[in-house]
Amino acid sequence: MNETDGLRWFKSTASGGGGCVEAARTATGGMAIRDTKDRTKPAHVYTRDEWQAFVTGAKNGEFDLPA
């Protein structure tokens, strides 16, 4: 059994028909992310601290493309 077995996956209600990702909370409080186009590929799994750092960075504009 792997870390993502049995997780409850969700995606944004704003997502369109293709090119979406799904997310799931892990038992340890982290997040798992997978591609909806090919769910057979392994998910990317992040610890709680890694996910929080990503969310904080996104909110602070760290990943914005140059204007």
C-alpha positions as CSV (number, residue, x, y, z in Angstrom):
1,M,0.0,0.0,0.0
2,N,1.4,3.4,-0.8
3,E,0.9,6.8,0.9
4,T,-1.8,7.9,-1.5
5,D,-4.1,4.8,-1.4
6,G,-7.5,5.6,0.1
7,L,-7.2,9.4,-0.1
8,R,-10.2,11.6,-0.9
9,W,-9.2,13.6,-4.0
10,F,-10.8,16.9,-4.9
11,K,-10.3,19.6,-7.5
12,S,-11.4,23.2,-7.9
13,T,-15.0,23.8,-8.9
14,A,-13.5,26.4,-11.4
15,S,-11.5,23.7,-13.2
16,G,-12.4,23.0,-16.8
17,G,-12.6,19.9,-18.8
18,G,-8.8,19.1,-19.1
19,G,-5.4,20.0,-17.7
20,C,-6.5,20.0,-14.1
21,V,-4.9,18.7,-10.9
22,E,-6.5,17.0,-8.0
23,A,-5.4,17.4,-4.4
24,A,-5.8,15.3,-1.3
25,R,-4.8,15.7,2.4
26,T,-2.6,13.0,3.6
27,A,-2.9,11.3,7.0
28,T,0.1,13.2,8.3
29,G,-1.4,16.6,7.4
30,G,0.5,17.1,4.1
31,M,-0.9,17.3,0.6
32,A,-0.8,15.0,-2.4
33,I,-1.2,16.4,-5.9
34,R,-1.9,14.4,-9.1
35,D,-2.7,15.0,-12.8
36,T,-6.3,14.3,-13.7
37,K,-5.3,13.4,-17.3
38,D,-3.3,10.3,-16.1
39,R,-4.2,9.2,-12.6
40,T,-1.9,6.1,-13.0
41,K,1.2,8.3,-12.6
42,P,2.4,8.7,-9.0
43,A,1.2,11.8,-7.1
44,H,3.6,14.4,-5.8
45,V,3.4,14.3,-2.0
46,Y,4.4,17.2,0.2
47,T,4.8,17.4,4.0
48,R,2.7,19.9,5.9
49,D,5.7,22.3,6.2
50,E,6.5,22.0,2.4
51,W,2.9,22.7,1.5
52,Q,2.6,25.7,3.9
53,A,5.8,27.1,2.4
54,F,4.3,26.8,-1.1
55,V,1.0,28.4,-0.2
56,T,2.8,31.2,1.6
57,G,5.0,31.8,-1.4
58,A,2.1,31.8,-3.8
59,K,0.2,34.3,-1.7
60,N,3.3,36.5,-1.5
61,G,3.8,36.5,-5.3
62,E,7.0,34.4,-5.4
63,F,5.8,32.4,-8.4
64,D,4.3,35.3,-10.4
65,L,5.6,35.6,-14.0
66,P,7.4,38.8,-14.8
67,A,5.2,41.5,-16.3
